[in-house]
Amino acid sequence: MSYKLDVQYESALYVSLSGAIDAVSSEEFSNGLIEKIDRASETLIVIDLEGLEFLNSMGLGAIIRVWNAVDVQGKKIRILASRRIAEVFRVSHIDTLIELHVMDTPEE
């Protein structure tokens, strides 16, 4: 599976993901996003996972790697997610580390 990464720079670094973050794509995703964050002057990184169809433990690990890189730089991450994806963050207690906002959209 693959993912699509769309990055916009405004008052925050806004990253929109679609597709899947899994064992095949997780390392490429985290390395690519960390590289963009390293170059960005914004201190808030918003990662919109609303379009993400699949996130497994490898994908979750990739997001934790990004969070670690951001935290070291004194920056903050905010995750926007569907109820289904947000549940993965809650069950793993990652929502205690990363600010999580559940988007009120109908689930398929």
C-alpha positions in Angstrom: 0.0 0.0 0.0 1.1 3.6 -0.4 0.3 7.0 0.9 0.0 10.5 -0.5 1.7 13.4 1.3 0.5 16.9 0.7 2.3 19.7 2.5 1.3 23.4 2.9 3.0 26.1 4.7 0.9 28.8 6.5 0.9 29.6 10.2 1.4 25.9 10.8 3.0 23.2 8.7 -0.1 21.4 7.4 0.3 17.8 6.2 -2.5 15.9 4.7 -2.3 12.1 4.3 -4.3 9.7 2.2 -4.0 6.1 1.4 -2.1 3.9 3.9 0.9 4.0 6.2 2.1 0.5 6.7 5.3 -1.6 6.8 6.0 -0.8 3.1 5.6 3.0 3.4 6.3 3.9 7.1 10.0 4.6 6.9 9.8 6.6 3.7 6.9 8.6 5.2 8.6 9.4 8.6 12.0 10.2 7.0 10.3 12.5 4.3 8.2 14.3 6.8 11.0 14.8 9.3 13.1 16.3 6.5 10.3 18.8 5.7 9.8 19.6 9.4 13.6 20.2 9.9 13.5 22.8 7.1 10.2 24.5 8.3 10.1 27.5 10.6 6.6 26.7 11.8 6.4 25.4 15.4 3.0 23.7 15.0 2.8 20.7 12.7 -0.8 19.7 11.9 -1.1 16.1 10.5 -4.5 15.5 8.9 -5.1 11.8 8.8 -8.8 12.1 7.8 -8.1 10.8 4.3 -6.0 7.9 5.6 -7.6 4.5 4.9 -5.2 2.3 6.8 -2.8 2.7 9.7 -1.1 -0.3 11.4 1.5 -0.5 14.1 4.3 0.3 11.7 2.4 3.5 10.6 1.9 4.4 14.3 5.6 3.9 14.9 6.3 6.2 12.0 4.1 8.9 13.6 5.9 8.4 16.9 9.3 8.9 15.1 8.0 12.1 13.7 6.7 13.2 17.1 10.1 12.5 18.7 11.9 14.6 16.0 9.4 17.4 16.5 9.6 17.3 20.3 13.4 17.6 20.3 13.0 20.8 18.2 10.5 22.3 20.7 7.7 22.0 18.1 4.2 20.5 18.6 2.1 18.1 16.6 -1.6 18.1 16.3 -3.3 15.1 14.7 -6.7 15.4 12.9 -8.3 12.0 12.4 -11.4 10.1 11.6 -13.0 8.2 14.5 -11.7 4.9 13.2 -8.1 6.1 13.0 -8.4 8.1 16.3 -9.3 4.8 18.0 -5.9 3.4 17.1 -4.3 6.4 19.0 -6.6 5.9 22.0 -6.1 2.2 22.3 -2.3 2.6 22.2 -2.5 5.6 24.6 -0.6 7.7 22.1 -3.3 10.3 22.5 -1.7 11.1 25.8 1.5 12.2 24.0 0.1 13.9 20.9 -2.8 16.3 20.7 -5.6 14.5 18.9 -8.7 16.0 17.3 -11.4 13.7 16.1 -13.1 15.0 12.9 -16.8 14.8 12.9 -17.2 13.1 9.6 -19.4 10.1 8.7 -17.5 6.8 8.7 -17.9 4.4 5.8 
